[in-house]
Amino acid sequence: MSNWLPVLTLLSTLGANPAGETVEFRSDRYGVTLALPPDWSIAQRERDDRILVALIAGPDAQRPGVFACELALAPESLDEWRTR
């Protein structure tokens, strides 16, 4: 079986959202819908293999957290996945 299957990869540093409120992010281009905390600001949308990049406010305004949702091919090995 080949590892060349489309995979949705979510890489994130998650912010706290105790109320559980969300806003919907929808990408018609990629056919993906995500529920995101309302205070995450969208920095990039639907560009190349990235569906979404959002910035997450934290204690240091100069170093926000980042959430990226991208499309990628499955790696050949778990080691490749870890180092990516």
mmCIF file as gemmi writes it, N, C-alpha and C atoms, coordinates in Angstrom:
data_model
loop_
_atom_site.group_PDB
_atom_site.id
_atom_site.type_symbol
_atom_site.label_atom_id
_atom_site.label_alt_id
_atom_site.label_comp_id
_atom_site.label_asym_id
_atom_site.label_entity_id
_atom_site.label_seq_id
_atom_site.pdbx_PDB_ins_code
_atom_site.Cartn_x
_atom_site.Cartn_y
_atom_site.Cartn_z
_atom_site.occupancy
_atom_site.B_iso_or_equiv
_atom_site.pdbx_formal_charge
_atom_site.auth_seq_id
_atom_site.auth_asym_id
_atom_site.pdbx_PDB_model_num
ATOM 1 N N . MET Axp A 1 ? 0.841 -1.183 0 1 0 ? 1 A 1
ATOM 2 C CA . MET Axp A 1 ? 0 0 0 1 0 ? 1 A 1
ATOM 3 C C . MET Axp A 1 ? 0.883 1.242 0 1 0 ? 1 A 1
ATOM 4 N N . SER Axp A 2 ? 0.536 2.211 -0.776 1 0 ? 2 A 1
ATOM 5 C CA . SER Axp A 2 ? 1.32 3.439 -0.918 1 0 ? 2 A 1
ATOM 6 C C . SER Axp A 2 ? 0.999 4.43 0.195 1 0 ? 2 A 1
ATOM 7 N N . ASN Axp A 3 ? 2.005 5.2 0.579 1 0 ? 3 A 1
ATOM 8 C CA . ASN Axp A 3 ? 1.808 6.277 1.549 1 0 ? 3 A 1
ATOM 9 C C . ASN Axp A 3 ? 1.378 7.564 0.882 1 0 ? 3 A 1
ATOM 10 N N . TRP Axp A 4 ? 1.162 7.577 -0.403 1 0 ? 4 A 1
ATOM 11 C CA . TRP Axp A 4 ? 0.837 8.797 -1.141 1 0 ? 4 A 1
ATOM 12 C C . TRP Axp A 4 ? -0.647 9.086 -1.125 1 0 ? 4 A 1
ATOM 13 N N . LEU Axp A 5 ? -1.185 9.261 0.049 1 0 ? 5 A 1
ATOM 14 C CA . LEU Axp A 5 ? -2.588 9.61 0.222 1 0 ? 5 A 1
ATOM 15 C C . LEU Axp A 5 ? -2.669 11.038 0.741 1 0 ? 5 A 1
ATOM 16 N N . PRO Axp A 6 ? -3.66 11.812 0.305 1 0 ? 6 A 1
ATOM 17 C CA . PRO Axp A 6 ? -3.795 13.168 0.847 1 0 ? 6 A 1
ATOM 18 C C . PRO Axp A 6 ? -4.106 13.105 2.34 1 0 ? 6 A 1
ATOM 19 N N . VAL Axp A 7 ? -3.448 13.923 3.096 1 0 ? 7 A 1
ATOM 20 C CA . VAL Axp A 7 ? -3.621 13.935 4.545 1 0 ? 7 A 1
ATOM 21 C C . VAL Axp A 7 ? -3.849 15.365 4.988 1 0 ? 7 A 1
ATOM 22 N N . LEU Axp A 8 ? -4.792 15.564 5.861 1 0 ? 8 A 1
ATOM 23 C CA . LEU Axp A 8 ? -5.02 16.871 6.466 1 0 ? 8 A 1
ATOM 24 C C . LEU Axp A 8 ? -4.177 16.931 7.726 1 0 ? 8 A 1
ATOM 25 N N . THR Axp A 9 ? -3.254 17.868 7.776 1 0 ? 9 A 1
ATOM 26 C CA . THR Axp A 9 ? -2.333 17.979 8.9 1 0 ? 9 A 1
ATOM 27 C C . THR Axp A 9 ? -2.661 19.217 9.702 1 0 ? 9 A 1
ATOM 28 N N . LEU Axp A 10 ? -2.821 19.05 10.975 1 0 ? 10 A 1
ATOM 29 C CA . LEU Axp A 10 ? -3.082 20.183 11.855 1 0 ? 10 A 1
ATOM 30 C C . LEU Axp A 10 ? -1.901 20.337 12.792 1 0 ? 10 A 1
ATOM 31 N N . LEU Axp A 11 ? -1.228 21.479 12.701 1 0 ? 11 A 1
ATOM 32 C CA . LEU Axp A 11 ? -0.117 21.789 13.582 1 0 ? 11 A 1
ATOM 33 C C . LEU Axp A 11 ? -0.535 22.998 14.39 1 0 ? 11 A 1
ATOM 34 N N . SER Axp A 12 ? -0.44 22.896 15.697 1 0 ? 12 A 1
ATOM 35 C CA . SER Axp A 12 ? -0.967 24.025 16.458 1 0 ? 12 A 1
ATOM 36 C C . SER Axp A 12 ? -0.299 24.23 17.802 1 0 ? 12 A 1
ATOM 37 N N . THR Axp A 13 ? -0.407 25.439 18.261 1 0 ? 13 A 1
ATOM 38 C CA . THR Axp A 13 ? -0.195 25.809 19.647 1 0 ? 13 A 1
ATOM 39 C C . THR Axp A 13 ? -1.546 26.349 20.079 1 0 ? 13 A 1
ATOM 40 N N . LEU Axp A 14 ? -2.273 25.607 20.878 1 0 ? 14 A 1
ATOM 41 C CA . LEU Axp A 14 ? -3.66 25.944 21.16 1 0 ? 14 A 1
ATOM 42 C C . LEU Axp A 14 ? -3.795 26.975 22.27 1 0 ? 14 A 1
ATOM 43 N N . GLY Axp A 15 ? -4.703 27.914 22.075 1 0 ? 15 A 1
ATOM 44 C CA . GLY Axp A 15 ? -5.022 28.907 23.094 1 0 ? 15 A 1
ATOM 45 C C . GLY Axp A 15 ? -6.208 28.435 23.923 1 0 ? 15 A 1
ATOM 46 N N . ALA Axp A 16 ? -6.36 28.997 25.088 1 0 ? 16 A 1
ATOM 47 C CA . ALA Axp A 16 ? -7.465 28.616 25.964 1 0 ? 16 A 1
ATOM 48 C C . ALA Axp A 16 ? -8.753 29.288 25.517 1 0 ? 16 A 1
ATOM 49 N N . ASN Axp A 17 ? -9.843 28.548 25.571 1 0 ? 17 A 1
ATOM 50 C CA . ASN Axp A 17 ? -11.166 29.069 25.222 1 0 ? 17 A 1
ATOM 51 C C . ASN Axp A 17 ? -12.158 28.42 26.181 1 0 ? 17 A 1
ATOM 52 N N . PRO Axp A 18 ? -12.183 28.886 27.452 1 0 ? 18 A 1
ATOM 53 C CA . PRO Axp A 18 ? -12.997 28.21 28.461 1 0 ? 18 A 1
ATOM 54 C C . PRO Axp A 18 ? -14.491 28.212 28.161 1 0 ? 18 A 1
ATOM 55 N N . ALA Axp A 19 ? -14.993 29.201 27.445 1 0 ? 19 A 1
ATOM 56 C CA . ALA Axp A 19 ? -16.428 29.245 27.156 1 0 ? 19 A 1
ATOM 57 C C . ALA Axp A 19 ? -16.82 28.278 26.054 1 0 ? 19 A 1
ATOM 58 N N . GLY Axp A 20 ? -15.841 27.791 25.306 1 0 ? 20 A 1
ATOM 59 C CA . GLY Axp A 20 ? -16.138 26.85 24.231 1 0 ? 20 A 1
ATOM 60 C C . GLY Axp A 20 ? -16.766 27.497 23.009 1 0 ? 20 A 1
ATOM 61 N N . GLU Axp A 21 ? -16.713 28.824 22.915 1 0 ? 21 A 1
ATOM 62 C CA . GLU Axp A 21 ? -17.282 29.519 21.764 1 0 ? 21 A 1
ATOM 63 C C . GLU Axp A 21 ? -16.41 29.284 20.532 1 0 ? 21 A 1
ATOM 64 N N . THR Axp A 22 ? -17.03 29.179 19.382 1 0 ? 22 A 1
ATOM 65 C CA . THR Axp A 22 ? -16.285 28.997 18.134 1 0 ? 22 A 1
ATOM 66 C C . THR Axp A 22 ? -16.906 29.808 17.008 1 0 ? 22 A 1
ATOM 67 N N . VAL Axp A 23 ? -16.094 30.053 15.996 1 0 ? 23 A 1
ATOM 68 C CA . VAL Axp A 23 ? -16.574 30.626 14.743 1 0 ? 23 A 1
ATOM 69 C C . VAL Axp A 23 ? -16.193 29.64 13.646 1 0 ? 23 A 1
ATOM 70 N N . GLU Axp A 24 ? -16.98 29.606 12.612 1 0 ? 24 A 1
ATOM 71 C CA . GLU Axp A 24 ? -16.734 28.658 11.525 1 0 ? 24 A 1
ATOM 72 C C . GLU Axp A 24 ? -15.805 29.255 10.48 1 0 ? 24 A 1
ATOM 73 N N . PHE Axp A 25 ? -14.784 28.491 10.114 1 0 ? 25 A 1
ATOM 74 C CA . PHE Axp A 25 ? -13.93 28.827 8.979 1 0 ? 25 A 1
ATOM 75 C C . PHE Axp A 25 ? -14.242 27.805 7.9 1 0 ? 25 A 1
ATOM 76 N N . ARG Axp A 26 ? -14.57 28.288 6.727 1 0 ? 26 A 1
ATOM 77 C CA . ARG Axp A 26 ? -14.937 27.382 5.632 1 0 ? 26 A 1
ATOM 78 C C . ARG Axp A 26 ? -14.056 27.653 4.423 1 0 ? 26 A 1
ATOM 79 N N . SER Axp A 27 ? -13.502 26.585 3.871 1 0 ? 27 A 1
ATOM 80 C CA . SER Axp A 27 ? -12.696 26.684 2.664 1 0 ? 27 A 1
ATOM 81 C C . SER Axp A 27 ? -13.396 25.884 1.566 1 0 ? 27 A 1
ATOM 82 N N . ASP Axp A 28 ? -14.068 26.595 0.672 1 0 ? 28 A 1
ATOM 83 C CA . ASP Axp A 28 ? -14.72 25.918 -0.45 1 0 ? 28 A 1
ATOM 84 C C . ASP Axp A 28 ? -13.684 25.345 -1.41 1 0 ? 28 A 1
ATOM 85 N N . ARG Axp A 29 ? -12.556 26.021 -1.527 1 0 ? 29 A 1
ATOM 86 C CA . ARG Axp A 29 ? -11.494 25.553 -2.428 1 0 ? 29 A 1
ATOM 87 C C . ARG Axp A 29 ? -10.995 24.161 -2.047 1 0 ? 29 A 1
ATOM 88 N N . TYR Axp A 30 ? -10.805 23.916 -0.745 1 0 ? 30 A 1
ATOM 89 C CA . TYR Axp A 30 ? -10.284 22.637 -0.273 1 0 ? 30 A 1
ATOM 90 C C . TYR Axp A 30 ? -11.36 21.725 0.316 1 0 ? 30 A 1
ATOM 91 N N . GLY Axp A 31 ? -12.574 22.225 0.467 1 0 ? 31 A 1
ATOM 92 C CA . GLY Axp A 31 ? -13.66 21.405 1 1 0 ? 31 A 1
ATOM 93 C C . GLY Axp A 31 ? -13.515 21.093 2.475 1 0 ? 31 A 1
ATOM 94 N N . VAL Axp A 32 ? -13.034 22.063 3.244 1 0 ? 32 A 1
ATOM 95 C CA . VAL Axp A 32 ? -12.792 21.864 4.674 1 0 ? 32 A 1
ATOM 96 C C . VAL Axp A 32 ? -13.535 22.931 5.467 1 0 ? 32 A 1
ATOM 97 N N . THR Axp A 33 ? -14.129 22.526 6.578 1 0 ? 33 A 1
ATOM 98 C CA . THR Axp A 33 ? -14.763 23.453 7.507 1 0 ? 33 A 1
ATOM 99 C C . THR Axp A 33 ? -14.181 23.188 8.889 1 0 ? 33 A 1
ATOM 100 N N . LEU Axp A 34 ? -13.772 24.267 9.569 1 0 ? 34 A 1
ATOM 101 C CA . LEU Axp A 34 ? -13.181 24.159 10.9 1 0 ? 34 A 1
ATOM 102 C C . LEU Axp A 34 ? -13.917 25.059 11.872 1 0 ? 34 A 1
ATOM 103 N N . ALA Axp A 35 ? -13.988 24.651 13.133 1 0 ? 35 A 1
ATOM 104 C CA . ALA Axp A 35 ? -14.521 25.489 14.203 1 0 ? 35 A 1
ATOM 105 C C . ALA Axp A 35 ? -13.327 26.045 14.963 1 0 ? 35 A 1
ATOM 106 N N . LEU Axp A 36 ? -13.184 27.373 14.944 1 0 ? 36 A 1
ATOM 107 C CA . LEU Axp A 36 ? -12.037 28.04 15.571 1 0 ? 36 A 1
ATOM 108 C C . LEU Axp A 36 ? -12.489 28.954 16.7 1 0 ? 36 A 1
ATOM 109 N N . PRO Axp A 37 ? -11.643 29.158 17.718 1 0 ? 37 A 1
ATOM 110 C CA . PRO Axp A 37 ? -11.968 30.142 18.753 1 0 ? 37 A 1
ATOM 111 C C . PRO Axp A 37 ? -12.104 31.526 18.124 1 0 ? 37 A 1
ATOM 112 N N . PRO Axp A 38 ? -13.019 32.349 18.593 1 0 ? 38 A 1
ATOM 113 C CA . PRO Axp A 38 ? -13.28 33.651 17.975 1 0 ? 38 A 1
ATOM 114 C C . PRO Axp A 38 ? -12.124 34.639 18.066 1 0 ? 38 A 1
ATOM 115 N N . ASP Axp A 39 ? -11.201 34.465 19.01 1 0 ? 39 A 1
ATOM 116 C CA . ASP Axp A 39 ? -10.108 35.43 19.155 1 0 ? 39 A 1
ATOM 117 C C . ASP Axp A 39 ? -8.871 35.079 18.322 1 0 ? 39 A 1
ATOM 118 N N . TRP Axp A 40 ? -8.918 34.029 17.53 1 0 ? 40 A 1
ATOM 119 C CA . TRP Axp A 40 ? -7.811 33.703 16.627 1 0 ? 40 A 1
ATOM 120 C C . TRP Axp A 40 ? -7.946 34.575 15.386 1 0 ? 40 A 1
ATOM 121 N N . SER Axp A 41 ? -6.901 35.287 15.014 1 0 ? 41 A 1
ATOM 122 C CA . SER Axp A 41 ? -6.98 36.126 13.817 1 0 ? 41 A 1
ATOM 123 C C . SER Axp A 41 ? -6.385 35.38 12.624 1 0 ? 41 A 1
ATOM 124 N N . ILE Axp A 42 ? -7.114 35.395 11.523 1 0 ? 42 A 1
ATOM 125 C CA . ILE Axp A 42 ? -6.688 34.711 10.301 1 0 ? 42 A 1
ATOM 126 C C . ILE Axp A 42 ? -5.581 35.536 9.644 1 0 ? 42 A 1
ATOM 127 N N . ALA Axp A 43 ? -4.4 34.936 9.489 1 0 ? 43 A 1
ATOM 128 C CA . ALA Axp A 43 ? -3.274 35.624 8.865 1 0 ? 43 A 1
ATOM 129 C C . ALA Axp A 43 ? -3.146 35.262 7.389 1 0 ? 43 A 1
ATOM 130 N N . GLN Axp A 44 ? -3.594 34.067 7.033 1 0 ? 44 A 1
ATOM 131 C CA . GLN Axp A 44 ? -3.487 33.615 5.641 1 0 ? 44 A 1
ATOM 132 C C . GLN Axp A 44 ? -4.577 32.579 5.389 1 0 ? 44 A 1
ATOM 133 N N . ARG Axp A 45 ? -5.143 32.606 4.184 1 0 ? 45 A 1
ATOM 134 C CA . ARG Axp A 45 ? -6.178 31.619 3.86 1 0 ? 45 A 1
ATOM 135 C C . ARG Axp A 45 ? -6.028 31.145 2.423 1 0 ? 45 A 1
ATOM 136 N N . GLU Axp A 46 ? -6.228 29.854 2.234 1 0 ? 46 A 1
ATOM 137 C CA . GLU Axp A 46 ? -6.247 29.214 0.911 1 0 ? 46 A 1
ATOM 138 C C . GLU Axp A 46 ? -5.11 29.672 -0.001 1 0 ? 46 A 1
ATOM 139 N N . ARG Axp A 47 ? -3.891 29.381 0.43 1 0 ? 47 A 1
ATOM 140 C CA . ARG Axp A 47 ? -2.716 29.735 -0.372 1 0 ? 47 A 1
ATOM 141 C C . ARG Axp A 47 ? -1.815 28.512 -0.5 1 0 ? 47 A 1
ATOM 142 N N . ASP Axp A 48 ? -1.545 28.129 -1.735 1 0 ? 48 A 1
ATOM 143 C CA . ASP Axp A 48 ? -0.731 26.938 -2.023 1 0 ? 48 A 1
ATOM 144 C C . ASP Axp A 48 ? -1.298 25.728 -1.284 1 0 ? 48 A 1
ATOM 145 N N . ASP Axp A 49 ? -0.477 25.071 -0.447 1 0 ? 49 A 1
ATOM 146 C CA . ASP Axp A 49 ? -0.962 23.897 0.274 1 0 ? 49 A 1
ATOM 147 C C . ASP Axp A 49 ? -1.544 24.249 1.643 1 0 ? 49 A 1
ATOM 148 N N . ARG Axp A 50 ? -1.553 25.527 1.989 1 0 ? 50 A 1
ATOM 149 C CA . ARG Axp A 50 ? -2.095 25.948 3.277 1 0 ? 50 A 1
ATOM 150 C C . ARG Axp A 50 ? -3.564 26.317 3.14 1 0 ? 50 A 1
ATOM 151 N N . ILE Axp A 51 ? -4.356 25.701 3.969 1 0 ? 51 A 1
ATOM 152 C CA . ILE Axp A 51 ? -5.776 26.025 4.014 1 0 ? 51 A 1
ATOM 153 C C . ILE Axp A 51 ? -5.977 27.279 4.858 1 0 ? 51 A 1
ATOM 154 N N . LEU Axp A 52 ? -5.228 27.353 5.957 1 0 ? 52 A 1
ATOM 155 C CA . LEU Axp A 52 ? -5.435 28.42 6.926 1 0 ? 52 A 1
ATOM 156 C C . LEU Axp A 52 ? -4.203 28.57 7.8 1 0 ? 52 A 1
ATOM 157 N N . VAL Axp A 53 ? -3.859 29.812 8.118 1 0 ? 53 A 1
ATOM 158 C CA . VAL Axp A 53 ? -2.878 30.124 9.159 1 0 ? 53 A 1
ATOM 159 C C . VAL Axp A 53 ? -3.537 31.166 10.051 1 0 ? 53 A 1
ATOM 160 N N . ALA Axp A 54 ? -3.589 30.888 11.346 1 0 ? 54 A 1
ATOM 161 C CA . ALA Axp A 54 ? -4.192 31.819 12.306 1 0 ? 54 A 1
ATOM 162 C C . ALA Axp A 54 ? -3.181 32.155 13.394 1 0 ? 54 A 1
ATOM 163 N N . LEU Axp A 55 ? -3.257 33.377 13.893 1 0 ? 55 A 1
ATOM 164 C CA . LEU Axp A 55 ? -2.408 33.822 14.994 1 0 ? 55 A 1
ATOM 165 C C . LEU Axp A 55 ? -3.203 33.77 16.288 1 0 ? 55 A 1
ATOM 166 N N . ILE Axp A 56 ? -2.537 33.319 17.353 1 0 ? 56 A 1
ATOM 167 C CA . ILE Axp A 56 ? -3.183 33.149 18.652 1 0 ? 56 A 1
ATOM 168 C C . ILE Axp A 56 ? -2.515 34.09 19.645 1 0 ? 56 A 1
ATOM 169 N N . ALA Axp A 57 ? -3.261 35.047 20.154 1 0 ? 57 A 1
ATOM 170 C CA . ALA Axp A 57 ? -2.713 36.017 21.106 1 0 ? 57 A 1
ATOM 171 C C . ALA Axp A 57 ? -2.273 35.314 22.381 1 0 ? 57 A 1
ATOM 172 N N . GLY Axp A 58 ? -1.179 35.798 22.944 1 0 ? 58 A 1
ATOM 173 C CA . GLY Axp A 58 ? -0.654 35.258 24.191 1 0 ? 58 A 1
ATOM 174 C C . GLY Axp A 58 ? -0.112 36.378 25.048 1 0 ? 58 A 1
ATOM 175 N N . PRO Axp A 59 ? 0.639 36.038 26.084 1 0 ? 59 A 1
ATOM 176 C CA . PRO Axp A 59 ? 1.152 37.062 26.982 1 0 ? 59 A 1
ATOM 177 C C . PRO Axp A 59 ? 2.172 37.996 26.32 1 0 ? 59 A 1
ATOM 178 N N . ASP Axp A 60 ? 2.897 37.515 25.3 1 0 ? 60 A 1
ATOM 179 C CA . ASP Axp A 60 ? 3.874 38.334 24.588 1 0 ? 60 A 1
ATOM 180 C C . ASP Axp A 60 ? 3.313 38.659 23.209 1 0 ? 60 A 1
ATOM 181 N N . ALA Axp A 61 ? 2.9 39.907 23.008 1 0 ? 61 A 1
ATOM 182 C CA . ALA Axp A 61 ? 2.276 40.313 21.738 1 0 ? 61 A 1
ATOM 183 C C . ALA Axp A 61 ? 3.219 40.157 20.55 1 0 ? 61 A 1
ATOM 184 N N . GLN Axp A 62 ? 4.533 40.157 20.791 1 0 ? 62 A 1
ATOM 185 C CA . GLN Axp A 62 ? 5.513 40.01 19.716 1 0 ? 62 A 1
ATOM 186 C C . GLN Axp A 62 ? 5.712 38.563 19.288 1 0 ? 62 A 1
ATOM 187 N N . ARG Axp A 63 ? 5.216 37.611 20.081 1 0 ? 63 A 1
ATOM 188 C CA . ARG Axp A 63 ? 5.398 36.191 19.771 1 0 ? 63 A 1
ATOM 189 C C . ARG Axp A 63 ? 4.074 35.44 19.923 1 0 ? 63 A 1
ATOM 190 N N . PRO Axp A 64 ? 3.135 35.648 18.998 1 0 ? 64 A 1
ATOM 191 C CA . PRO Axp A 64 ? 1.852 34.936 19.099 1 0 ? 64 A 1
ATOM 192 C C . PRO Axp A 64 ? 2.032 33.45 18.796 1 0 ? 64 A 1
ATOM 193 N N . GLY Axp A 65 ? 1.084 32.659 19.271 1 0 ? 65 A 1
ATOM 194 C CA . GLY Axp A 65 ? 1.04 31.261 18.88 1 0 ? 65 A 1
ATOM 195 C C . GLY Axp A 65 ? 0.559 31.189 17.435 1 0 ? 65 A 1
ATOM 196 N N . VAL Axp A 66 ? 0.792 30.058 16.793 1 0 ? 66 A 1
ATOM 197 C CA . VAL Axp A 66 ? 0.402 29.894 15.391 1 0 ? 66 A 1
ATOM 198 C C . VAL Axp A 66 ? -0.34 28.577 15.225 1 0 ? 66 A 1
ATOM 199 N N . PHE Axp A 67 ? -1.438 28.633 14.481 1 0 ? 67 A 1
ATOM 200 C CA . PHE Axp A 67 ? -2.19 27.446 14.09 1 0 ? 67 A 1
ATOM 201 C C . PHE Axp A 67 ? -2.131 27.382 12.58 1 0 ? 67 A 1
ATOM 202 N N . ALA Axp A 68 ? -1.676 26.262 12.032 1 0 ? 68 A 1
ATOM 203 C CA . ALA Axp A 68 ? -1.618 26.101 10.581 1 0 ? 68 A 1
ATOM 204 C C . ALA Axp A 68 ? -2.35 24.829 10.189 1 0 ? 68 A 1
ATOM 205 N N . CYS Axp A 69 ? -3.172 24.928 9.188 1 0 ? 69 A 1
ATOM 206 C CA . CYS Axp A 69 ? -3.889 23.781 8.643 1 0 ? 69 A 1
ATOM 207 C C . CYS Axp A 69 ? -3.476 23.679 7.182 1 0 ? 69 A 1
ATOM 208 N N . GLU Axp A 70 ? -2.858 22.557 6.816 1 0 ? 70 A 1
ATOM 209 C CA . GLU Axp A 70 ? -2.354 22.423 5.453 1 0 ? 70 A 1
ATOM 210 C C . GLU Axp A 70 ? -2.629 21.028 4.907 1 0 ? 70 A 1
ATOM 211 N N . LEU Axp A 71 ? -2.609 20.942 3.585 1 0 ? 71 A 1
ATOM 212 C CA . LEU Axp A 71 ? -2.73 19.664 2.908 1 0 ? 71 A 1
ATOM 213 C C . LEU Axp A 71 ? -1.337 19.177 2.563 1 0 ? 71 A 1
ATOM 214 N N . ALA Axp A 72 ? -1.089 17.896 2.772 1 0 ? 72 A 1
ATOM 215 C CA . ALA Axp A 72 ? 0.232 17.354 2.468 1 0 ? 72 A 1
ATOM 216 C C . ALA Axp A 72 ? 0.107 15.871 2.163 1 0 ? 72 A 1
ATOM 217 N N . LEU Axp A 73 ? 1.116 15.346 1.505 1 0 ? 73 A 1
ATOM 218 C CA . LEU Axp A 73 ? 1.182 13.911 1.275 1 0 ? 73 A 1
ATOM 219 C C . LEU Axp A 73 ? 1.698 13.241 2.531 1 0 ? 73 A 1
ATOM 220 N N . ALA Axp A 74 ? 1.223 12.028 2.765 1 0 ? 74 A 1
ATOM 221 C CA . ALA Axp A 74 ? 1.7 11.283 3.917 1 0 ? 74 A 1
ATOM 222 C C . ALA Axp A 74 ? 3.192 10.999 3.754 1 0 ? 74 A 1
ATOM 223 N N . PRO Axp A 75 ? 3.984 11.172 4.831 1 0 ? 75 A 1
ATOM 224 C CA . PRO Axp A 75 ? 5.417 10.925 4.734 1 0 ? 75 A 1
ATOM 225 C C . PRO Axp A 75 ? 5.711 9.426 4.61 1 0 ? 75 A 1
ATOM 226 N N . GLU Axp A 76 ? 6.907 9.124 4.141 1 0 ? 76 A 1
ATOM 227 C CA . GLU Axp A 76 ? 7.33 7.733 3.981 1 0 ? 76 A 1
ATOM 228 C C . GLU Axp A 76 ? 7.525 7.036 5.323 1 0 ? 76 A 1
ATOM 229 N N . SER Axp A 77 ? 7.936 7.804 6.356 1 0 ? 77 A 1
ATOM 230 C CA . SER Axp A 77 ? 8.205 7.188 7.656 1 0 ? 77 A 1
ATOM 231 C C . SER Axp A 77 ? 7.745 8.094 8.79 1 0 ? 77 A 1
ATOM 232 N N . LEU Axp A 78 ? 7.617 7.507 9.983 1 0 ? 78 A 1
ATOM 233 C CA . LEU Axp A 78 ? 7.256 8.295 11.139 1 0 ? 78 A 1
ATOM 234 C C . LEU Axp A 78 ? 8.359 9.274 11.525 1 0 ? 78 A 1
ATOM 235 N N . ASP Axp A 79 ? 9.625 8.905 11.299 1 0 ? 79 A 1
ATOM 236 C CA . ASP Axp A 79 ? 10.726 9.817 11.595 1 0 ? 79 A 1
ATOM 237 C C . ASP Axp A 79 ? 10.611 11.091 10.765 1 0 ? 79 A 1
ATOM 238 N N . GLU Axp A 80 ? 10.264 10.945 9.501 1 0 ? 80 A 1
ATOM 239 C CA . GLU Axp A 80 ? 10.075 12.12 8.648 1 0 ? 80 A 1
ATOM 240 C C . GLU Axp A 80 ? 8.936 12.985 9.185 1 0 ? 80 A 1
ATOM 241 N N . TRP Axp A 81 ? 7.877 12.343 9.654 1 0 ? 81 A 1
ATOM 242 C CA . TRP Axp A 81 ? 6.72 13.051 10.202 1 0 ? 81 A 1
ATOM 243 C C . TRP Axp A 81 ? 7.139 13.857 11.439 1 0 ? 81 A 1
ATOM 244 N N . ARG Axp A 82 ? 7.937 13.246 12.321 1 0 ? 82 A 1
ATOM 245 C CA . ARG Axp A 82 ? 8.363 13.908 13.562 1 0 ? 82 A 1
ATOM 246 C C . ARG Axp A 82 ? 9.251 15.114 13.299 1 0 ? 82 A 1
ATOM 247 N N . THR Axp A 83 ? 10.131 15.022 12.312 1 0 ? 83 A 1
ATOM 248 C CA . THR Axp A 83 ? 11.073 16.101 12.057 1 0 ? 83 A 1
ATOM 249 C C . THR Axp A 83 ? 10.464 17.225 11.232 1 0 ? 83 A 1
ATOM 250 N N . ARG Axp A 84 ? 9.364 16.973 10.601 1 0 ? 84 A 1
ATOM 251 C CA . ARG Axp A 84 ? 8.709 17.98 9.782 1 0 ? 84 A 1
ATOM 252 C C . ARG Axp A 84 ? 8.218 19.078 10.668 1 0 ? 84 A 1
